[in-house]
């Protein structure tokens, strides 16, 4: 029987499974194989073997990147012998997918539209890369391109403005590096102070990964090893060398079983396996990075966090286990600030997995791993609460979930949080006086990337006298050297043309 007063439609997580297939293991598994195996492990974890898996009426999947399947859930269902009535898949790109999918699935269960649901995702970028290097054939399932899931979840709006694209901002590392330096400027930190801050944060994450059996790289790293460029830790885009950015070249899968309380009870899932979603919220920041009032803050994380915690009826100080999406250091710092968390509390670390550099960054699916890890921790600590954040694009789209083994006080309700408008005008094509708001020096891949002569260009975010923002990508030797050898953050400058910036003052010299 259900606990007294519990609504039979209450969503509950009853199974969690993870799988990692490292490079030294035989075989080249694909996303379908890894996702199916993660769900088999979730079935075993629930104590029901494959009974719940085969009975699922809904399966939701984070879209894979290593092999873009139109409906990964349908392929995984076939592997498991399941015949769900509905399939869901996230849009092609977005690390917010797992929490957004879980919110959607939990709402469907609370609304009586599903009883047993599976959530999964997997990436096999490492296997793909190995096959590309060796010419090995990949025996991965095929799927017609015109297939579609029952429901597509999330926004697939293009992430860049023309001004950003023209400045060469074509990938996450450059946006996050620019936001990182903007955060340093707002905090008033020197480069050395900032390196110590983010190096310490990442070192602490590596210590957590070292204890995580599902981590891609379970090894502790000292601060100096993380922040010092070397032949094995090349500079990518300042202030980021390779060991401070997400590692997408992994083979990993994770899966969750979510039921109504009535279905979990009927299946005989032991009560000590039950973990409840107490609050789930999503929110979106100003979509274009260079149109945000402040590139170093996230009103959306603050709004989603407040909504999810409010639905759970708790404050952030009551959360014991936390996992903040950790693709780059700035993402963790911004989320911690938005939620009111210190970044260096030894009693309450900001990851349960070790983060996307060390635990692994499996495309859109990282947060399924963090939620699966939280399920285990909350079973061991049944009076505690856990919180996970998920993030897509460039600190753009977000999901926050609050969980506990304690039954919730009210039926789950997914929330789309309102975010206060905070927009800054962009000034593409502007010429004239500016102040340097942020910058990142872009490095080409070479044998000795720690040397200045490997710097390819500098991308500068500058503010005009009216407060509008413009990006300039300069590749002339003099300007690049000024940003490599000095730290012109906040300096006055003059823009003469699209790729010509002249510094008028210099704040510090390295």
N, C-alpha and C positions, 0 to 999 in steps of 0.2 A: 504493500500500500504506500501511497505517497505521504510525505509529511503533512500533518494537519495544516490546512489553509493554503497549500501550494496549488496554484493553477496547473492543471495537467498539461497546458500548452507551454509551460516554462521551458525555454531553451536551456540545454545543458550539454557541455562537452564531456563525452564519456570515453574517448579514445584519442591518443596522440602518438604519432610515429614519425621517426626521422631516419634517413639513410644517407651515408656518405660513401662514395666510391672513389678512393684516392688513386693517383697516377701509378702507384706501384702495385696496384691490384690488377688481375687479368680482366680483359674485356673492355668494351667501349659502350657502356649502357647509354640509352637515350632517355629523353624526358618521360616517355610513356612507361618504360620499365621502372625508372626510379620513383615516379609518382605512384604507380601501382604497388610497388614494394612498401613504400611509406604507409599506404593505407592498410596493407596487410598487417603491418606492425601495429597500426592504430587499432585494428580489429583484435589482435592478440592482447594489446594493452587494455582494451575494454573488458576482456574476459569472455567475449562472445565469439571468438575466432572470426569466421567470415559471415556469420548470420546477419549482423547489421549491415555489412558491406553489400551483401546480395539483396538485401531488402530496401536499400536506399531508394527514395523516390525523387531525390534531387542531388546532383553533383555539381560542384562549383570549382573552377580551376583558374589559377593565375596564368595568364598567357605566357608560354615559354618563348625565350629569345633564341636559344640554340637551334631549334627547329620550329618555325612559326606554324603551329597547328591552328586551324580555324576553330576546332572544338576538341581541346585536349580531354575534357571530361568524358566525351563519348568514347574515345579510344581507351581511356583508363577503365571505364565501366565495362567495356567488352573484355578487358583483361581479367576483371574481377568476377565476371559472370553476373553483373548487375544490370537491371533494365530500368533505369530512372525515367520518370515521366518528364523531367525537365533537366536541362543542362544550363549552366551559367559560365561565362568566361569574362575575365577582365579585358579591357582594351589592351592594345599591343604593348604599350609602355606605361609603367607606373608602379613603383614600389608601395604605393598605398593600397594595392589590390587586395592582399590577404585580409586586412582589417575591414576594408570596404565590403568584400565578399562575405566575411563573417557577420557583419552587421546586417547585410541583406538577407542572408540565410536565417539568422536568428529571428529577424522580423517575420520572415515567411512562416517559421515554425510558430511564433507567437500569434500570428494571424490565422493559424489553422490551415495554411496552404501546403505544408509539408510536415512529415513526422520524423523522418530519418534523412539526414543530409551528410554528404561527404564534401570536404574542402581539401584541395590538394594543389600541388605545383612542384615543378622540378626543373632543373637546368643541367645540361651536359656540355657546357662550353669547353671544358677541359678535354672531353672525349672528342668533340668536334675538332679542336685544335690538334690533338694527337693524330687523328685520321688525316687531317690536311697535311701535316708534316710527313707522315709515313706513306700516304697513299692507300691506307687501309680502307676497306669498304665498311660502311655503317649499315647494319641491318636494323634500321629503325622503321617503324610502321609509316605508311603513307596515308594521306587523307585528301579527298577532293578539295580543291581550293574554294569551291562555291558552297561548301558546307557552312552552317552557322549554328551557334548555340541557340537555345530557346531565348536567352537573354544576355545581352552584352552590358557589362557594368563598368561605369567610369567614363571619363572624358578623354577623347583622343585628339583634342585641340593641339595644333602645332605649338611647340614651346618657345620659339624664338621670334623676335621682331627682325625686320630687315636691318636695322642698325646693328643689332647683335650679330647677325649672320655676316654682315659686311666687315665686322671687326674680327672675324675668325672664331667667334664663340659658338662652335658647333658641337661641343660635347660637355658633359657634366663637370669634368675636372676644371675647366676654365671658369665656368660660372661659380663653382664652389670656392675656387681659389680667390676670385675677385671678392666674393662675399666674406671670405675669411679675413682678408686684409681690411675690408671695411669694418668688420667687427673689431679688429686690432686697433684701428684708428678711433673707434668710438670708446673703447676701453682705455685708450691712452697708453698702450703698451709698446715698449721697444721691441725690435725684432727678436732680441735674445730672450726677453721676458715672454714673448709670445711663443717662441719655440719651446721653451720650458713648459709652458701651459699645455699646449696641444700634444707635446711629446709625452708628458706625464699622463694625460688623459688616455692616449693610445697605449701606453705601456700598461696601464691598469686594465684596459680591455684585453690585451694579450695575455695577462695573467689569468683572466677568466677563461679565455679560449683554451689555455693550457690544461684546464680541468674539465673541458667539455668533450665528451667522447665523440660528438658529431662534428667537431670543428675541423675545417679543412686544414688549418695550420695550427695545431695545438702546441704552441711554443711561446714562452715568455720572451719579451724583448725589452732591453734597457732603453731608457730615454735617448741616450746619445746615439744608439744604433738606429733609432727610428728617424731622428731629425737630421742626421749627418749624411749628406750625399756621398755615395760611393759607387763602385762599379756594379754592386748588387742592389743599390738603393738610389737609382738615378733620379735626378730632379725632373719633374714633369712640368709643373707650372707652380711657381713660387706662391705660397711657402710649402708646397707639397712635393716631397719625394715619394717614390713608389709605395713605401710602407705606411704612408698616411692616407691612402686612398683605397676604395673598395676593390676587392679581388673578385672579378666576375668569372675567371677561368676555373670553375669548380664543377664537380658532378655531385649534386645534392638534391634530395627530395624531402618533402614533409607533408603529412596528412593529418586531418582532424575528422572525428566523427561527432556530429552535433545532432541531438535528438530532442524531441519533446520529453518532458519528465515522464509522461505517461508511457511513451515508447521505450524509454530507458528502463522503467520499472517493469514493463511487460517482458522485456528481453532479459531481465534478471541481472542487469549491470550492478555490481556491488556499489553501495552508496559511497564507499571510500574512493571510488573512481570518478565521482561527479564533481565537475567544476563549472560554475555558472558565469555567463557574461552578465555583469551587473549594469554596465553602461557602455554604449558605443556611439561615437559621434564622428562625423566627417566635416571637413571645412576646406576652403580654398583661399590661398593668398592671392594678391594681385598677380595675374597670370604671367605677365612679362616682367622679368627681374628688374630691368632698367627703368620700369615705370613704378617701382615700389618707392614709397616715401623714404624708407630706410632699408637697404639691402641686408642689414644685419639683424633684423628682428622678424618674428612671425606672429602677427596678430591671429592667424588662422589656427596655429597650434594652441595658442592661449584660449581661443574660443572653443575649440573642440575639446581641449582638456577640461575646461570648466564645465562644459556640457556633459561629458562622460562621467566626471567625478560627481557632478550634481545629480545625475540619474542614479548613481550608486549611493548617494546620500552620505558621501565622505569628502574629506579634504585631502590634499596631496600628502600631508604629514601622516596620514593613516595608511599610506601605501608602503608596503615593505619590500616588494620585489618589482623592479623597474627594468624595462628595456626600451631605450630610446634609439630610433633608427640612426645608424652610425655609418653612413656611406663615406662621409668626410668629417673631420673634427668640427667644422663650423655648424654642421647639422645638429650635432649633439649639444653644443654650447647654446645654440639658439633655442632648441627645444627645452633644455634645462632652465634657461632663463624664463621662457614663456610659461613653464609649469611651476616655477618657484623652487627649483632644485639646485643645490650646490653641485659642482662638477667633481668634487674631490672628497666626498664623504665616504670613508672606508666602511662604515656600517651600512651604507645604502648605495652600492655601485649602480651605474647607469646602464648596465647591460647584464643579461643573464646568459648570453651566448658567447660573448667576446667580440661581437661586431662584424661588420662586413669585410674588414681586411683580414681578420684572423679566423673567425668562425666560418666566414665565407659569404660571398655576395651573389647568391643564385638568382640573378636577374630580378624579376618582379616578386619573387617568392620568399625573400628573407623573413618577413614578419610571420609567415606560417611557422618557421622554425622557432622564432622567439615565443610565439603563443604556445607551441607544443612544449617548449622548455618550461614556460610558466605553469602549464598544467601540472607537470611533475612536481615543481616546487610548492605549488599551492596544496596539492594533496598531502605533502609532508608537513605543511604549515597551515592547517585547515581554518584557522581563525584569521588569517592574513588576507590582504588584498594585493593583487598584482596589476601593473599597468604596462601596456605596450603601445608604442606609436609606430605608424607606418607613413611613408613619405614617397611622393612621386615627383619626377622631374627635378626642379631646382629649388627645393623647399617650397613647392608650389601647391600640391594637393596632399591632403593629410587624412589619416584616420587615427583615432585613439580608442582603446578598449580598456575596460576595467573588469577584473575577474576575481573570483573567490570561490572556495569550496563551501562557504556559507550560502544558504539559499537567499535569493534577493527578496527585498521587501515588496517589490512590485513587478509586474510583468514587463519584460524587455520591450524597449521602444528605441529604435534607431533614430538618431538626431542629425540633421544637417544644420550645423551651427552657423549663425549669422556672424559675419566678419565686418567690422567697421571699415569704411572706405578710407584708404590711405594711399593716394596716388600722387606720383611726381611726373611732371611733364618731361618728355624726351625732346632732345634738340638735335636730331640728325642733320648733318651739314653745317652746323654752327661753326663760325670762326670768331675769334676774339679772346678776351681774358677769361680764365677759369681758375679753379682751385682743384688740386688732385684729391679726389675723395677716396680712391682705391686704385690698386694696380696689381697685375700679375705678370711676371716674366715667363714667357713660354720657351721651353727648352726642346731642341730636337734630340731625338734618340741617337746617341753616339757612344763611342768607347770610353769617354772621360767626361760625363755630363756635369761633373762638379766644377769644371772650368768655365770661366765666363765666355770663352769663345764658342761655346756650344749654345749660347742663348740665341734664339731665333727672332724673337720680337717681344715687345711689351704692349699689353693691352691696358689702357688707362681709362678709368671712369672719372670724369671731371664734372664739376658743377659750375654753371654759368652764373653771372651776377644776379640773375633772376631766380636761381635755384633749380633750373632745368638740368637734366643730366645728358651728357654726351659720352660716347665711347670713341677712343682713338686707338688704332693699332699702328704702332711705329716700329719699323724694322731697321732704321738707319743706325749705324754703329754708335754714334755719339749719344743718341737718346737712350738706346738699350743699355749702354755702359753706365749712364747716369742712374738707372734704376737697379742695375746689378751691383754697382760699387757704393751707391748711397741709398738713402731711404727718403725719397721726396714726398712722403705721405703728408698731405695738407699744404704742399708747396703751391705757390702761385705759378701759373704757366700761361702761355699764349698758344692758341690753336690757329695755325695759318692755313691748313688744308686738311683733307680727310686723314692723311697719314703723317702729318707734320705737327709735332708738339714741341715747344721750346720752354724749358724750365726757366723761370725768372728768379726763384729763390729755392734754396735747398734746406730742408729741415734738419737732416742729420747725415753724417758720413759713417759708413760702416767701418 
